[in-house]
Amino acid sequence: MRGDTVAKDAIGVNAVLPTVCHAEEGGSGGGTESRAGGLFSLAERIGWDENCSNLPYSTQVFDSTYLAPTDVDRDHLDIDRVLRETFVVDVQHHATLDSTNDRARRCAAETSGELPLLVIADRQTAGRGRGTNRWWTGRGSLAMTLLLTRDQVGVRQVGQSPLVALATALAVADTLAPLLPGRRVGIRWPNDVFADGGKLAGILVEVLPDGRHIVGIGVNTNNSPADAPPELRTTAATLYDLTGRHHDRTTFLVELLSHLEDALGQSTSEPDRIGARANRLCLQHGETLTVEQGRRTIRGRCAGIAPDGALLLETDDGRQSFYSGVLL
């Protein structure tokens, strides 16, 4: 599986410009590499360094890791196809990152390149969830982050940010549901997608001071809970385990981005429909939930999700709406 960055405005969609930065984590030194319309040699290791930050996205080539042919067949990501068939204009594909959200944040600070930018990592060493939670990126899973403008997410006010997470969760659920006939696929406010009681996907939305949004998505596709940390094995679910087969990650990614483009467009034109759909798919109706907001802790029975994306709790002080917070 190669690691590279490709842009739609490069020399043809299939082009990968030949700049290579010096190696990361003890890899070999830098140089140049050409790609005559084919794959990089999988046996070679190409590194990157953040000192290349002055380069535009389309001229960066990143870490490449050797995978056995069977792994390439099922987990290879066709970046050219992603660019042709989706709304993203730049893609960074890394073999290893600390966090795709953190990488997107660095990109936002380093350059004003055209957006949406998609950052993908085959492995994360410090994947993040909400609060202090960590995200496990198992081999064969999909870890990605989109860097989007404020207009692209349809946010008019910062207080509407729950709709971005919910729109993303709906897009993930819409991608998963056809692959899981007969299973209940739903969401848990504000950012998780579950199937038959197991967590299949998580979303982490972060808003930058200028209104750009970092939308992180982790989906358990071809990985297995058997490889997860012990504390996650009974709560995580994967598409592979639920269906008994591997899934083409490129096709899944293209479908997910298509659903996400539609959902974000709807959050602009008909935001109430995002909240209404999220409410129908909400798995928390009637549950007693505890929300932490800073030093406040509020407990109540879930009354669903409001049209504006807020979590509704029936508390001792009456019905309350929550636009942010960590569920304990």
Secondary structure, DSSP 8 states (H G I E B T S, - for coil): ----EEETTSSSTT----EE---STT----EE---SSS---TT------GGGGGS-GGG-B-------HHHHHHH---HHHHHHHSS-SEEEEEEEES-HHHHHHHHHHH----S-EEEEEEEESS-B-STT-B----TT-EEEEEEE-HHHHT-SSGGGHHHHHHHHHHHHHHHHGGGSTTS-EEEETTTEEEETTEEEEEEEEEE-TTS-EEEEEEE--S--GGGS-GGGTTTB--HHHHHTS---HHHHHHHHHHHHHHHHHHHHH-HHHHHHHHHHHBS-TT-EEEEEETTEEEEEEEEEE-TTS-EEEEETTEEEEESS-EE-
